[in-house]
Amino acid sequence: VSLAALWRACGVEPSVVVGHSQGEIAAAVVAGGLSLEDGARVVALRSKAIRAIAGRGGMVSLAQPLADVEELLTAWAGRIDVAAVNGPGSVVVAGDADALDELMAHCEGHDVRARRIPVDYASHTRHVEAIEAELAEVLAPVVPRLGVVPFFSTTEAELIDTAGLDGGYWYRNLRQRVRFADAVQG
């Protein structure tokens, strides 16, 4: 948000904004779809709510195409999900901590480049459903508005009206797959 303000002070105006996962909150503020106060509210209260699911999960980055990752994950169905598709050969998965340990061991044994992301929760998976009610309550005061810069949602994988960026949207942003590759390819 600060960097965008600096660019604007220098006369550079964005033609479209996009963010990745929590970065969509900053993009929404830059687009004019959220006030700075509401953007800070979403960041702070979502981060606080995530503590309830901490310790049960994790995330792993795989240098593989999505189709290969989806095929690989059949062995851990219901325990690991695709959390983010960042590019043609960059996918993040998330899920149960023990299942991710098994996945890491499998990747080491099969020469698949994998890196554990240093978090102990599983964003963009069913784990987030445990905090849906809390997020609905604490994010209810968020008042989205029509932005001045087009906003490409990596939750919906399309340009969307920022007037719809209410608390429900920010829950879906945390629960659903990040479709960043769709944003940069589209």
N, CA, C and O atoms as a DFTB+ gen file, in Angstrom:
744 C
 N C O
     1  1       0.842      -1.182       0.000
     2  2       0.000       0.000       0.000
     3  2       0.884       1.241       0.000
     4  3       0.623       2.199      -0.728
     5  1       1.926       1.219       0.816
     6  2       2.838       2.365       0.875
     7  2       3.574       2.558      -0.439
     8  3       3.727       3.687      -0.907
     9  1       4.027       1.476      -1.031
    10  2       4.737       1.574      -2.301
    11  2       3.822       2.145      -3.390
    12  3       4.252       2.977      -4.189
    13  1       2.578       1.705      -3.419
    14  2       1.634       2.250      -4.400
    15  2       1.416       3.737      -4.163
    16  3       1.292       4.505      -5.117
    17  1       1.368       4.149      -2.905
    18  2       1.217       5.575      -2.595
    19  2       2.437       6.366      -3.075
    20  3       2.303       7.477      -3.588
    21  1       3.614       5.790      -2.906
    22  2       4.827       6.451      -3.390
    23  2       4.785       6.589      -4.904
    24  3       5.071       7.658      -5.443
    25  1       4.425       5.499      -5.593
    26  2       4.323       5.569      -7.056
    27  2       3.320       6.632      -7.478
    28  3       3.578       7.406      -8.400
    29  1       2.187       6.668      -6.810
    30  2       1.173       7.670      -7.159
    31  2       1.694       9.082      -6.929
    32  3       1.400       9.985      -7.712
    33  1       2.464       9.284      -5.864
    34  2       3.050      10.593      -5.589
    35  2       4.014      11.011      -6.697
    36  3       4.250      12.200      -6.908
    37  1       4.568      10.027      -7.400
    38  2       5.480      10.289      -8.519
    39  2       4.741      10.324      -9.856
    40  3       5.366      10.432     -10.911
    41  1       3.414      10.232      -9.812
    42  2       2.611      10.308     -11.022
    43  2       2.333       8.992     -11.706
    44  3       1.794       8.975     -12.813
    45  1       2.691       7.872     -11.064
    46  2       2.448       6.552     -11.660
    47  2       1.157       5.989     -11.080
    48  3       1.059       5.753      -9.875
    49  1       0.168       5.777     -11.944
    50  2      -1.138       5.267     -11.523
    51  2      -1.298       3.847     -12.053
    52  3      -1.092       3.618     -13.245
    53  1      -1.662       2.882     -11.196
    54  2      -1.838       1.506     -11.688
    55  2      -3.035       1.399     -12.633
    56  3      -4.053       2.067     -12.451
    57  1      -2.887       0.546     -13.644
    58  2      -4.001       0.321     -14.565
    59  2      -4.858      -0.850     -14.105
    60  3      -6.017      -0.966     -14.504
    61  1      -4.293      -1.724     -13.264
    62  2      -5.009      -2.848     -12.671
    63  2      -4.185      -3.306     -11.470
    64  3      -2.969      -3.114     -11.440
    65  1      -4.842      -3.910     -10.483
    66  2      -4.118      -4.449      -9.330
    67  2      -4.465      -5.918      -9.156
    68  3      -5.550      -6.375      -9.517
    69  1      -3.504      -6.644      -8.588
    70  2      -3.684      -8.060      -8.277
    71  2      -2.849      -8.345      -7.039
    72  3      -1.802      -7.730      -6.835
    73  1      -3.305      -9.264      -6.226
    74  2      -2.556      -9.654      -5.040
    75  2      -2.603     -11.157      -4.881
    76  3      -3.422     -11.832      -5.506
    77  1      -1.726     -11.678      -4.046
    78  2      -1.639     -13.121      -3.814
    79  2      -2.042     -13.410      -2.383
    80  3      -1.363     -12.980      -1.450
    81  1      -3.149     -14.140      -2.193
    82  2      -3.620     -14.513      -0.870
    83  2      -3.837     -13.266      -0.023
    84  3      -4.679     -12.435      -0.362
    85  1      -3.101     -13.119       1.062
    86  2      -3.278     -11.934       1.902
    87  2      -2.917     -10.655       1.146
    88  3      -3.400      -9.576       1.489
    89  1      -2.080     -10.771       0.131
    90  2      -1.718      -9.613      -0.682
    91  2      -2.902      -9.017      -1.420
    92  3      -2.844      -7.865      -1.851
    93  1      -3.984      -9.787      -1.574
    94  2      -5.187      -9.230      -2.187
    95  2      -5.787      -8.128      -1.327
    96  3      -6.466      -7.240      -1.841
    97  1      -5.543      -8.178      -0.036
    98  2      -6.076      -7.135       0.845
    99  2      -5.415      -5.805       0.493
   100  3      -6.097      -4.791       0.345
   101  1      -4.100      -5.808       0.360
   102  2      -3.393      -4.590      -0.037
   103  2      -3.855      -4.133      -1.417
   104  3      -4.053      -2.939      -1.641
   105  1      -4.026      -5.071      -2.337
   106  2      -4.490      -4.720      -3.683
   107  2      -5.866      -4.058      -3.627
   108  3      -6.135      -3.116      -4.371
   109  1      -6.733      -4.551      -2.745
   110  2      -8.069      -3.961      -2.609
   111  2      -7.997      -2.533      -2.092
   112  3      -8.764      -1.674      -2.530
   113  1      -7.084      -2.272      -1.166
   114  2      -6.907      -0.906      -0.658
   115  2      -6.380      -0.009      -1.773
   116  3      -6.879       1.101      -1.958
   117  1      -5.386      -0.470      -2.511
   118  2      -4.816       0.311      -3.607
   119  2      -5.873       0.584      -4.676
   120  3      -5.895       1.666      -5.264
   121  1      -6.741      -0.383      -4.930
   122  2      -7.805      -0.210      -5.927
   123  2      -8.871       0.781      -5.465
   124  3      -9.626       1.308      -6.281
   125  1      -8.932       1.034      -4.159
   126  2      -9.978       1.904      -3.620
   127  2     -11.196       1.133      -3.164
   128  3     -12.204       1.731      -2.789
   129  1     -11.118      -0.192      -3.189
   130  2     -12.253      -1.029      -2.806
   131  2     -12.415      -1.200      -1.309
   132  3     -13.495      -1.554      -0.837
   133  1     -11.341      -0.949      -0.551
   134  2     -11.390      -0.965       0.910
   135  2     -10.679       0.279       1.413
   136  3      -9.713       0.741       0.805
   137  1     -11.155       0.812       2.512
   138  2     -10.413       1.880       3.178
   139  2      -9.157       1.267       3.784
   140  3      -9.082       0.052       3.966
   141  1      -8.185       2.090       4.092
   142  2      -6.980       1.601       4.748
   143  2      -7.339       0.954       6.085
   144  3      -6.755      -0.059       6.469
   145  1      -8.301       1.543       6.788
   146  2      -8.727       0.997       8.078
   147  2      -9.345      -0.386       7.917
   148  3      -9.036      -1.297       8.686
   149  1     -10.212      -0.549       6.927
   150  2     -10.822      -1.863       6.711
   151  2      -9.789      -2.882       6.235
   152  3      -9.855      -4.050       6.618
   153  1      -8.841      -2.460       5.410
   154  2      -7.780      -3.368       4.991
   155  2      -6.980      -3.857       6.190
   156  3      -6.673      -5.044       6.301
   157  1      -6.642      -2.931       7.089
   158  2      -5.902      -3.309       8.302
   159  2      -6.745      -4.226       9.179
   160  3      -6.222      -5.160       9.787
   161  1      -8.048      -3.963       9.248
   162  2      -8.951      -4.816      10.034
   163  2      -8.941      -6.240       9.497
   164  3      -8.841      -7.190      10.273
   165  1      -9.043      -6.402       8.188
   166  2      -9.055      -7.736       7.597
   167  2      -7.735      -8.456       7.885
   168  3      -7.740      -9.621       8.282
   169  1      -6.613      -7.772       7.688
   170  2      -5.309      -8.388       7.938
   171  2      -5.197      -8.833       9.393
   172  3      -4.862      -9.984       9.673
   173  1      -5.478      -7.917      10.314
   174  2      -5.267      -8.201      11.740
   175  2      -6.215      -9.279      12.259
   176  3      -5.782     -10.204      12.948
   177  1      -7.490      -9.172      11.940
   178  2      -8.459     -10.108      12.505
   179  2      -8.382     -11.483      11.859
   180  3      -8.617     -12.490      12.527
   181  1      -8.061     -11.544      10.590
   182  2      -7.854     -12.849       9.957
   183  2      -6.630     -13.535      10.539
   184  3      -6.658     -14.732      10.826
   185  1      -5.550     -12.769      10.713
   186  2      -4.331     -13.336      11.281
   187  2      -4.569     -13.832      12.700
   188  3      -4.042     -14.873      13.093
   189  1      -5.351     -13.101      13.463
   190  2      -5.680     -13.526      14.836
   191  2      -6.506     -14.814      14.804
   192  3      -6.259     -15.722      15.598
   193  1      -7.470     -14.902      13.909
   194  2      -8.340     -16.084      13.820
   195  2      -7.556     -17.327      13.406
   196  3      -7.873     -18.431      13.847
   197  1      -6.546     -17.158      12.570
   198  2      -5.751     -18.296      12.092
   199  2      -5.058     -19.018      13.242
   200  3      -4.746     -20.204      13.134
   201  1      -4.817     -18.312      14.337
   202  2      -4.155     -18.964      15.478
   203  2      -4.928     -20.196      15.949
   204  3      -4.333     -21.129      16.488
   205  1      -6.241     -20.207      15.751
   206  2      -7.061     -21.339      16.187
   207  2      -6.749     -22.618      15.397
   208  3      -6.998     -23.720      15.886
   209  1      -6.216     -22.480      14.199
   210  2      -5.897     -23.671      13.399
   211  2      -4.397     -23.932      13.325
   212  3      -3.956     -24.862      12.650
   213  1      -3.626     -23.120      14.012
   214  2      -2.168     -23.294      14.007
   215  2      -1.791     -24.596      14.713
   216  3      -2.459     -25.026      15.654
   217  1      -0.718     -25.205      14.243
   218  2      -0.199     -26.413      14.861
   219  2      -0.716     -27.708      14.263
   220  3      -0.206     -28.782      14.582
   221  1      -1.719     -27.625      13.402
   222  2      -2.313     -28.837      12.826
   223  2      -1.914     -29.081      11.380
   224  3      -2.093     -30.184      10.862
   225  1      -1.378     -28.064      10.727
   226  2      -1.136     -28.209       9.301
   227  2       0.150     -27.561       8.867
   228  3       1.026     -27.260       9.679
   229  1       0.248     -27.353       7.578
   230  2       1.416     -26.715       7.004
   231  2       1.252     -26.566       5.512
   232  3       0.199     -26.864       4.947
   233  1       2.328     -26.094       4.878
   234  2       2.310     -25.841       3.446
   235  2       3.648     -26.247       2.843
   236  3       4.690     -26.150       3.491
   237  1       3.604     -26.705       1.589
   238  2       4.802     -27.138       0.862
   239  2       4.725     -26.567      -0.550
   240  3       3.677     -26.614      -1.194
   241  1       5.840     -26.030      -1.020
   242  2       5.956     -25.535      -2.389
   243  2       6.572     -26.629      -3.256
   244  3       7.602     -27.205      -2.907
   245  1       5.935     -26.905      -4.380
   246  2       6.400     -27.938      -5.318
   247  2       6.708     -27.296      -6.663
   248  3       5.920     -26.501      -7.175
   249  1       7.845     -27.642      -7.226
   250  2       8.233     -27.152      -8.547
   251  2       7.741     -28.153      -9.591
   252  3       8.528     -28.873     -10.205
   253  1       6.434     -28.179      -9.774
   254  2       5.792     -29.136     -10.678
   255  2       4.573     -28.466     -11.320
   256  3       3.993     -27.551     -10.735
   257  1       4.187     -28.909     -12.501
   258  2       2.942     -28.420     -13.100
   259  2       1.728     -28.897     -12.283
   260  3       1.790     -29.925     -11.609
   261  1       0.649     -28.152     -12.354
   262  2      -0.555     -28.463     -11.596
   263  2      -1.042     -29.888     -11.831
   264  3      -1.370     -30.590     -10.874
   265  1      -1.095     -30.325     -13.083
   266  2      -1.603     -31.682     -13.377
   267  2      -0.764     -32.748     -12.672
   268  3      -1.307     -33.725     -12.155
   269  1       0.541     -32.566     -12.651
   270  2       1.410     -33.537     -11.974
   271  2       1.174     -33.524     -10.468
   272  3       1.162     -34.576      -9.828
   273  1       0.986     -32.333      -9.904
   274  2       0.734     -32.222      -8.467
   275  2      -0.594     -32.868      -8.117
   276  3      -0.685     -33.603      -7.134
   277  1      -1.626     -32.605      -8.910
   278  2      -2.930     -33.209      -8.632
   279  2      -2.852     -34.730      -8.676
   280  3      -3.463     -35.410      -7.850
   281  1      -2.107     -35.263      -9.630
   282  2      -1.942     -36.721      -9.710
   283  2      -1.185     -37.236      -8.482
   284  3      -1.565     -38.251      -7.898
   285  1      -0.138     -36.552      -8.101
   286  2       0.654     -36.939      -6.938
   287  2      -0.192     -36.950      -5.668
   288  3      -0.047     -37.842      -4.832
   289  1      -1.076     -35.960      -5.522
   290  2      -1.860     -35.820      -4.292
   291  2      -2.960     -36.864      -4.131
   292  3      -3.582     -36.934      -3.071
   293  1      -3.210     -37.663      -5.139
   294  2      -4.243     -38.703      -4.982
   295  2      -3.890     -39.642      -3.835
   296  3      -4.781     -40.216      -3.209
   297  1      -2.608     -39.804      -3.554
   298  2      -2.177     -40.661      -2.437
   299  2      -2.513     -40.054      -1.079
   300  3      -2.511     -40.756      -0.068
   301  1      -2.801     -38.757      -1.051
   302  2      -3.126     -38.071       0.209
   303  2      -4.477     -37.373       0.104
   304  3      -4.682     -36.310       0.691
   305  1      -5.394     -37.975      -0.645
   306  2      -6.726     -37.375      -0.841
   307  2      -7.391     -37.100       0.504
   308  3      -7.429     -37.955       1.388
   309  1      -7.911     -35.890       0.629
   310  2      -8.580     -35.500       1.864
   311  2      -7.633     -35.032       2.960
   312  3      -8.076     -34.553       4.005
   313  1      -6.335     -35.168       2.726
   314  2      -5.345     -34.762       3.740
   315  2      -4.456     -33.631       3.258
   316  3      -3.941     -32.856       4.064
   317  1      -4.270     -33.529       1.931
   318  2      -3.485     -32.450       1.328
   319  2      -4.257     -31.936       0.115
   320  3      -4.798     -32.717      -0.668
   321  1      -4.299     -30.621      -0.028
   322  2      -4.984     -29.986      -1.158
   323  2      -4.052     -29.002      -1.849
   324  3      -3.071     -28.540      -1.265
   325  1      -4.368     -28.691      -3.088
   326  2      -3.666     -27.611      -3.773
   327  2      -4.138     -26.309      -3.144
   328  3      -5.337     -26.033      -3.104
   329  1      -3.204     -25.514      -2.657
   330  2      -3.529     -24.250      -2.002
   331  2      -3.344     -23.061      -2.942
   332  3      -4.099     -22.091      -2.877
   333  1      -2.346     -23.137      -3.809
   334  2      -2.073     -22.009      -4.709
   335  2      -1.398     -22.507      -5.972
   336  3      -0.514     -23.363      -5.933
   337  1      -1.834     -21.953      -7.089
   338  2      -1.179     -22.211      -8.372
   339  2      -0.531     -20.882      -8.761
   340  3      -1.204     -19.937      -9.171
   341  1       0.794     -20.840      -8.620
   342  2       1.525     -19.592      -8.802
   343  2       2.083     -19.408     -10.202
   344  3       2.372     -18.284     -10.614
   345  1       2.237     -20.500     -10.935
   346  2       2.772     -20.439     -12.284
   347  2       2.722     -21.813     -12.904
   348  3       2.261     -22.760     -12.266
   349  1       3.190     -21.946     -14.147
   350  2       3.115     -23.224     -14.847
   351  2       3.854     -24.361     -14.143
   352  3       3.487     -25.523     -14.314
   353  1       4.876     -24.056     -13.364
   354  2       5.628     -25.094     -12.665
   355  2       5.833     -24.757     -11.206
   356  3       6.853     -25.113     -10.615
   357  1       4.860     -24.068     -10.623
   358  2       4.977     -23.643      -9.222
   359  2       3.620     -23.762      -8.541
   360  3       2.701     -22.987      -8.805
   361  1       3.519     -24.751      -7.659
   362  2       2.262     -25.033      -6.964
   363  2       2.552     -25.173      -5.476
   364  3       3.548     -25.780      -5.080
   365  1       1.672     -24.606      -4.657
   366  2       1.773     -24.770      -3.211
   367  2       0.637     -25.676      -2.772
   368  3      -0.512     -25.494      -3.175
   369  1       0.971     -26.650      -1.945
   370  2      -0.035     -27.544      -1.378
   371  2      -0.075     -27.308       0.126
   372  3       0.881     -26.804       0.714
   373  1      -1.191     -27.678       0.737
   374  2      -1.343     -27.497       2.181
   375  2      -2.240     -28.590       2.718
   376  3      -3.045     -29.176       1.993
   377  1      -2.082     -28.851       4.010
   378  2      -2.925     -29.862       4.627
   379  2      -2.388     -30.307       5.961
   380  3      -1.685     -29.566       6.648
   381  1      -2.728     -31.522       6.316
   382  2      -2.352     -32.091       7.604
   383  2      -0.833     -32.205       7.703
   384  3      -0.167     -32.606       6.748
   385  1      -0.291     -31.847       8.870
   386  2       1.168     -31.841       9.063
   387  2       1.801     -33.202       8.805
   388  3       2.844     -33.280       8.157
   389  1       1.188     -34.279       9.300
   390  2       1.778     -35.607       9.108
   391  2       1.750     -36.028       7.640
   392  3       2.678     -36.683       7.165
   393  1       0.709     -35.661       6.932
   394  2       0.623     -35.984       5.509
   395  2       1.691     -35.216       4.723
   396  3       2.264     -35.743       3.769
   397  1       1.950     -33.983       5.124
   398  2       2.993     -33.207       4.454
   399  2       4.376     -33.804       4.711
   400  3       5.239     -33.770       3.835
   401  1       4.588     -34.352       5.909
   402  2       5.846     -35.057       6.192
   403  2       6.008     -36.232       5.233
   404  3       7.093     -36.452       4.694
   405  1       4.936     -36.983       5.022
   406  2       4.962     -38.119       4.098
   407  2       5.241     -37.639       2.671
   408  3       6.026     -38.248       1.944
   409  1       4.594     -36.549       2.284
   410  2       4.800     -35.991       0.945
   411  2       6.258     -35.570       0.758
   412  3       6.859     -35.854      -0.278
   413  1       6.822     -34.898       1.752
   414  2       8.224     -34.462       1.652
   415  2       9.154     -35.672       1.492
   416  3      10.088     -35.630       0.690
   417  1       8.909     -36.735       2.241
   418  2       9.727     -37.949       2.132
   419  2       9.581     -38.562       0.739
   420  3      10.563     -39.008       0.146
   421  1       8.355     -38.584       0.223
   422  2       8.118     -39.104      -1.126
   423  2       8.883     -38.272      -2.156
   424  3       9.533     -38.821      -3.046
   425  1       8.805     -36.972      -2.033
   426  2       9.473     -36.086      -2.995
   427  2      10.985     -36.278      -2.963
   428  3      11.628     -36.299      -4.012
   429  1      11.549     -36.417      -1.787
   430  2      12.994     -36.653      -1.675
   431  2      13.384     -37.950      -2.369
   432  3      14.424     -38.023      -3.024
   433  1      12.554     -38.965      -2.225
   434  2      12.849     -40.267      -2.820
   435  2      12.598     -40.341      -4.310
   436  3      13.062     -41.269      -4.972
   437  1      11.862     -39.366      -4.852
   438  2      11.519     -39.392      -6.273
   439  2      12.048     -38.176      -7.029
   440  3      11.578     -37.865      -8.123
   441  1      13.016     -37.498      -6.445
   442  2      13.682     -36.356      -7.093
   443  2      12.693     -35.270      -7.535
   444  3      12.816     -34.709      -8.624
   445  1      11.724     -34.987      -6.682
   446  2      10.773     -33.904      -6.915
   447  2      11.184     -32.746      -6.014
   448  3      11.298     -32.906      -4.799
   449  1      11.407     -31.582      -6.616
   450  2      11.806     -30.417      -5.823
   451  2      10.642     -29.944      -4.969
   452  3       9.594     -29.544      -5.476
   453  1      10.855     -30.002      -3.655
   454  2       9.828     -29.600      -2.702
   455  2      10.491     -28.825      -1.572
   456  3      11.605     -29.140      -1.152
   457  1       9.782     -27.801      -1.085
   458  2      10.300     -26.985       0.010
   459  2       9.179     -26.711       0.996
   460  3       8.104     -26.244       0.619
   461  1       9.437     -26.999       2.243
   462  2       8.459     -26.734       3.299
   463  2       8.402     -25.229       3.532
   464  3       9.440     -24.580       3.660
   465  1       7.219     -24.683       3.586
   466  2       7.021     -23.268       3.887
   467  2       6.906     -23.166       5.406
   468  3       6.158     -23.933       6.012
   469  1       7.623     -22.246       6.029
   470  2       7.674     -22.215       7.498
   471  2       6.420     -21.640       8.162
   472  3       6.459     -20.574       8.776
   473  1       5.306     -22.368       8.024
   474  2       4.055     -22.040       8.723
   475  2       3.491     -23.330       9.299
   476  3       3.786     -24.415       8.800
   477  1       2.688     -23.220      10.337
   478  2       2.108     -24.419      10.950
   479  2       0.585     -24.460      10.811
   480  3      -0.111     -25.041      11.643
   481  1       0.090     -23.842       9.759
   482  2      -1.336     -23.873       9.456
   483  2      -1.503     -24.117       7.958
   484  3      -0.564     -23.950       7.179
   485  1      -2.711     -24.514       7.571
   486  2      -2.967     -24.891       6.177
   487  2      -3.994     -23.953       5.557
   488  3      -5.173     -24.289       5.447
   489  1      -3.528     -22.769       5.153
   490  2      -4.406     -21.835       4.439
   491  2      -4.880     -22.459       3.139
   492  3      -4.223     -23.338       2.580
   493  1      -6.020     -21.999       2.669
   494  2      -6.574     -22.405       1.380
   495  2      -6.937     -23.888       1.353
   496  3      -6.863     -24.535       0.309
   497  1      -7.333     -24.420       2.518
   498  2      -7.776     -25.815       2.622
   499  2      -8.991     -25.879       3.540
   500  3      -9.443     -24.865       4.071
   501  1      -9.509     -27.088       3.715
   502  2     -10.645     -27.316       4.606
   503  2     -10.340     -26.925       6.045
   504  3     -11.268     -26.683       6.816
   505  1      -9.072     -26.854       6.431
   506  2      -8.709     -26.432       7.790
   507  2      -9.322     -25.076       8.125
   508  3      -9.711     -24.838       9.269
   509  1      -9.411     -24.193       7.148
   510  2      -9.910     -22.829       7.350
   511  2     -11.403     -22.825       7.710
   512  3     -11.893     -21.874       8.319
   513  1     -12.112     -23.874       7.336
   514  2     -13.550     -23.935       7.631
   515  2     -13.826     -23.858       9.131
   516  3     -14.917     -23.454       9.533
   517  1     -12.866     -24.236       9.957
   518  2     -13.040     -24.196      11.414
   519  2     -13.160     -22.768      11.946
   520  3     -13.646     -22.564      13.058
   521  1     -12.727     -21.786      11.170
   522  2     -12.803     -20.393      11.633
   523  2     -13.777     -19.547      10.818
   524  3     -13.779     -18.321      10.929
   525  1     -14.599     -20.193      10.007
   526  2     -15.548     -19.451       9.157
   527  2     -16.498     -18.591       9.981
   528  3     -16.690     -17.417       9.665
   529  1     -17.097     -19.151      11.031
   530  2     -18.062     -18.392      11.836
   531  2     -17.393     -17.201      12.520
   532  3     -17.956     -16.107      12.568
   533  1     -16.196     -17.422      13.045
   534  2     -15.472     -16.317      13.692
   535  2     -15.175     -15.206      12.694
   536  3     -15.352     -14.027      13.003
   537  1     -14.722     -15.579      11.496
   538  2     -14.418     -14.570      10.485
   539  2     -15.668     -13.823      10.054
   540  3     -15.618     -12.613       9.833
   541  1     -16.790     -14.526       9.931
   542  2     -18.044     -13.860       9.569
   543  2     -18.395     -12.787      10.596
   544  3     -18.839     -11.694      10.244
   545  1     -18.191     -13.112      11.851
   546  2     -18.514     -12.159      12.920
   547  2     -17.554     -10.964      12.944
   548  3     -17.991      -9.813      12.949
   549  1     -16.254     -11.242      12.960
   550  2     -15.295     -10.140      13.123
   551  2     -15.122      -9.301      11.866
   552  3     -14.704      -8.146      11.951
   553  1     -15.436      -9.865      10.692
   554  2     -15.288      -9.103       9.452
   555  2     -16.605      -8.477       8.976
   556  3     -16.636      -7.820       7.936
   557  1     -17.680      -8.677       9.725
   558  2     -18.972      -8.094       9.357
   559  2     -18.920      -6.567       9.211
   560  3     -19.609      -6.026       8.347
   561  1     -18.134      -5.861      10.017
   562  2     -18.089      -4.399       9.876
   563  2     -17.354      -3.884       8.627
   564  3     -17.403      -2.685       8.351
   565  1     -16.687      -4.740       7.881
   566  2     -15.959      -4.306       6.686
   567  2     -16.953      -3.757       5.667
   568  3     -17.946      -4.406       5.336
   569  1     -16.670      -2.551       5.176
   570  2     -17.559      -1.887       4.220
   571  2     -16.817      -1.693       2.892
   572  3     -16.091      -0.713       2.723
   573  1     -16.998      -2.626       1.953
   574  2     -16.333      -2.468       0.655
   575  2     -17.002      -1.354      -0.147
   576  3     -18.134      -0.957       0.131
   577  1     -16.290      -0.871      -1.124
   578  2     -16.829       0.203      -1.956
   579  2     -16.330       0.032      -3.388
   580  3     -15.412      -0.742      -3.656
   581  1     -16.943       0.754      -4.275
   582  2     -16.552       0.710      -5.679
   583  2     -15.161       1.320      -5.807
   584  3     -14.943       2.464      -5.408
   585  1     -14.232       0.568      -6.357
   586  2     -12.866       1.040      -6.503
   587  2     -12.677       1.936      -7.715
   588  3     -13.568       2.086      -8.552
   589  1     -11.491       2.527      -7.785
   590  2     -11.152       3.402      -8.904
   591  2     -10.161       2.744      -9.862
   592  3      -9.936       3.238     -10.967
   593  1      -9.567       1.621      -9.432
   594  2      -8.612       0.871     -10.251
   595  2      -9.170      -0.546     -10.398
   596  3      -9.597      -1.136      -9.405
   597  1      -9.176      -1.105     -11.608
   598  2      -9.663      -2.485     -11.766
   599  2      -8.909      -3.456     -10.850
   600  3      -7.696      -3.352     -10.668
   601  1      -9.668      -4.405     -10.278
   602  2      -9.156      -5.360      -9.304
   603  2      -9.312      -6.765      -9.862
   604  3     -10.429      -7.230     -10.090
   605  1      -8.166      -7.455     -10.086
   606  2      -8.212      -8.835     -10.559
   607  2      -8.124      -9.740      -9.346
   608  3      -7.117      -9.747      -8.639
   609  1      -9.172     -10.495      -9.108
   610  2      -9.245     -11.391      -7.965
   611  2      -8.567     -12.714      -8.267
   612  3      -8.900     -13.375      -9.251
   613  1      -7.614     -13.104      -7.424
   614  2      -7.011     -14.424      -7.581
   615  2      -7.835     -15.479      -6.844
   616  3      -7.514     -16.667      -6.879
   617  1      -8.894     -15.037      -6.183
   618  2      -9.855     -15.966      -5.594
   619  2     -10.851     -16.407      -6.672
   620  3     -11.178     -17.588      -6.786
   621  1     -11.321     -15.445      -7.450
   622  2     -12.305     -15.725      -8.507
   623  2     -11.660     -15.904      -9.880
   624  3     -12.315     -16.382     -10.806
   625  1     -10.400     -15.533     -10.026
   626  2      -9.657     -15.605     -11.289
   627  2     -10.292     -14.766     -12.386
   628  3     -10.403     -15.185     -13.538
   629  1     -10.709     -13.552     -11.986
   630  2     -11.263     -12.614     -12.961
   631  2     -11.329     -11.218     -12.350
   632  3     -11.197     -11.041     -11.139
   633  1     -11.536     -10.234     -13.220
   634  2     -11.776      -8.883     -12.730
   635  2     -13.117      -8.874     -12.016
   636  3     -14.104      -9.394     -12.536
   637  1     -13.155      -8.284     -10.826
   638  2     -14.417      -8.232     -10.094
   639  2     -14.671      -6.816      -9.583
   640  3     -13.757      -5.997      -9.493
   641  1     -15.911      -6.553      -9.256
   642  2     -16.327      -5.284      -8.671
   643  2     -15.916      -5.280      -7.200
   644  3     -16.329      -6.154      -6.438
   645  1     -15.117      -4.317      -6.805
   646  2     -14.627      -4.275      -5.431
   647  2     -15.729      -4.009      -4.406
   648  3     -15.514      -4.191      -3.208
   649  1     -16.883      -3.588      -4.856
   650  2     -18.002      -3.382      -3.920
   651  2     -18.449      -4.705      -3.296
   652  3     -19.209      -4.703      -2.327
   653  1     -17.989      -5.831      -3.838
   654  2     -18.329      -7.145      -3.294
   655  2     -17.281      -7.710      -2.342
   656  3     -17.367      -8.876      -1.958
   657  1     -16.293      -6.904      -1.954
   658  2     -15.205      -7.390      -1.104
   659  2     -15.567      -7.306       0.379
   660  3     -14.869      -6.675       1.173
   661  1     -16.665      -7.952       0.725
   662  2     -17.137      -7.948       2.110
   663  2     -16.441      -9.048       2.913
   664  3     -15.546      -9.721       2.402
   665  1     -16.844      -9.226       4.141
   666  2     -16.245     -10.243       5.006
   667  2     -16.313     -11.634       4.406
   668  3     -15.373     -12.414       4.561
   669  1     -17.395     -11.964       3.728
   670  2     -17.521     -13.272       3.083
   671  2     -16.460     -13.488       2.015
   672  3     -15.919     -14.585       1.876
   673  1     -16.171     -12.441       1.267
   674  2     -15.123     -12.551       0.254
   675  2     -13.785     -12.861       0.909
   676  3     -13.034     -13.700       0.412
   677  1     -13.478     -12.196       2.019
   678  2     -12.171     -12.376       2.657
   679  2     -12.054     -13.743       3.323
   680  3     -10.949     -14.254       3.501
   681  1     -13.192     -14.341       3.693
   682  2     -13.152     -15.741       4.131
   683  2     -12.824     -16.638       2.932
   684  3     -11.943     -17.492       3.021
   685  1     -13.528     -16.446       1.817
   686  2     -13.275     -17.276       0.622
   687  2     -11.833     -17.113       0.144
   688  3     -11.218     -18.074      -0.318
   689  1     -11.300     -15.911       0.253
   690  2      -9.916     -15.638      -0.134
   691  2      -8.946     -16.491       0.672
   692  3      -7.915     -16.916       0.151
   693  1      -9.261     -16.744       1.925
   694  2      -8.412     -17.563       2.790
   695  2      -8.697     -19.054       2.619
   696  3      -7.805     -19.878       2.822
   697  1      -9.922     -19.409       2.251
   698  2     -10.324     -20.817       2.142
   699  2     -10.032     -21.420       0.772
   700  3      -9.579     -22.561       0.687
   701  1     -10.281     -20.684      -0.281
   702  2     -10.177     -21.235      -1.627
   703  2      -8.749     -21.191      -2.162
   704  3      -7.881     -20.504      -1.625
   705  1      -8.542     -21.933      -3.215
   706  2      -7.261     -21.974      -3.918
   707  2      -6.908     -20.591      -4.458
   708  3      -7.769     -19.887      -4.984
   709  1      -5.643     -20.207      -4.329
   710  2      -5.136     -18.973      -4.928
   711  2      -4.839     -19.272      -6.392
   712  3      -4.064     -20.176      -6.706
   713  1      -5.458     -18.512      -7.277
   714  2      -5.313     -18.759      -8.711
   715  2      -4.453     -17.660      -9.354
   716  3      -4.855     -17.014     -10.321
   717  1      -3.271     -17.476      -8.788
   718  2      -2.375     -16.414      -9.228
   719  2      -1.921     -16.615     -10.676
   720  3      -1.829     -15.645     -11.429
   721  1      -1.640     -17.844     -11.070
   722  2      -1.214     -18.113     -12.446
   723  2      -2.259     -17.634     -13.428
   724  3      -1.909     -17.098     -14.479
   725  1      -3.544     -17.813     -13.114
   726  2      -4.614     -17.328     -13.994
   727  2      -4.548     -15.813     -14.151
   728  3      -4.824     -15.280     -15.225
   729  1      -4.182     -15.129     -13.076
   730  2      -4.116     -13.667     -13.119
   731  2      -2.988     -13.183     -14.028
   732  3      -3.180     -12.264     -14.824
   733  1      -1.829     -13.791     -13.912
   734  2      -0.697     -13.306     -14.699
   735  2      -0.708     -13.831     -16.133
   736  3      -0.044     -13.264     -17.001
   737  1      -1.451     -14.903     -16.390
   738  2      -1.547     -15.422     -17.756
   739  2      -2.706     -14.799     -18.509
   740  3      -2.712     -14.777     -19.740
   741  1      -3.704     -14.283     -17.764
   742  2      -4.927     -13.774     -18.387
   743  2      -4.856     -12.395     -18.799
   744  3      -5.827     -11.860     -19.334
